[in-house]
Amino acid sequence: MVRIFYKEGRLIKRETDVRELGKIEHPLWVDLQSPSQEEEEWVETKCDIDFQTPQEIVEIESSARFFEQHDTINANSNFLQINTKGYQTYPVSFILRGNVLFTYRRGDSKTFADTVKKMKVSPDTFQTGVDFMLMLLETRIEADADSLEAISRDISSISKDLIRERKAEQEVLIRISSLQEITMMLRETSIDKQRVLSGILRSQYFPEDRKEHLRIILKDISSLLEYTTFNFERLEYLQNTFMGLINLEQSQVIKIFTVVTIIFMPPTLVAGIFGMNFVSLPTSGWSWGFWASLALMVLSSLVILLYFRRKKWI
């Protein structure tokens, strides 16, 4: 699907028929969402541009993430999205040529839908393709910030649960590991955007009057990176707390087994002595010998219990 946004008077209109691209006088943004080969070739021919292949878009080398070609800026960045499978990243390719922005992506994205909504609310804000590009980046960063805030709330919830229940359950560790993975993905995508935008900021083809806006976005990204570091530290603290609770539980179990073992040692000794088959054994001919031995076993266990209790070991 191809969506063409263009200016007509003070209004911004949308065209979905790619064959109308050559007839539109003032296109601002051409968004290619999972386009067919025919649509992609049509845009390349009419606008004299070349889209990168999906393999080239996902490459991590700096030369592949951002480069200039004649009067065109090419930038690739990873966006984060939430779907039924959880958090996933997807690549977005930006091509800025003059006042026209071209975006190439696979699949739907809430970031792009939210940008279109903002365009409908305040169309005067969007005068060139650069404005669309900046708004897309701002919208994505706002979404990332919301995700970090949600993660922070989850961390606080887990911390309160650990303090209240004082139990180390497997589900808690899984939640902590999941939050660590999401935070790491947010950090990776933020660093990726920081690299790309730093390259655009140095470009001679990017409008000078928009570079200050770009610097503000870079500051927002730096704030996000600091926030992710803070969340990482909190998650690491929670993980250490969780492991500490496990160690306490294990120590308590070992302590119980140790106490039980020691308690039964004196009775075992008594039983062993009275179980010896010697004729000259004292009390062997005593009619109350059996009950006396049982009483001695119980008494020896009680003495050990009282001693442990006095020492506050149990």
Secondary structure, DSSP 8 states (H G I E B T S, - for coil): -EEEEEEETTEEEEE--GGGGGG-SSEEEEEEES--HHHHHHHHHHHT-----HHHHT--SHHHHEEEETTEEEEEEEEEEEETTEEEEEEEEEEEETTEEEEEESS--HHHHHHHHHHHH-GGG--SHHHHHHHHHHHHHHHHHHHHHHHHHHHHHHHHHHHHH----HHHHHHHHHHHHHHHHHHHHHHHHHHHHHHHHT-TTS-GGGHHHHHHHHHHHHHHHHHHHHHHHHHHHHHHHHHHHHHHHHHHHHHHHHHHHHHTHHHHHHHHHHT---TT-TTTT-TTHHHHHHHHHHHHHHHHHHHHHHTT--
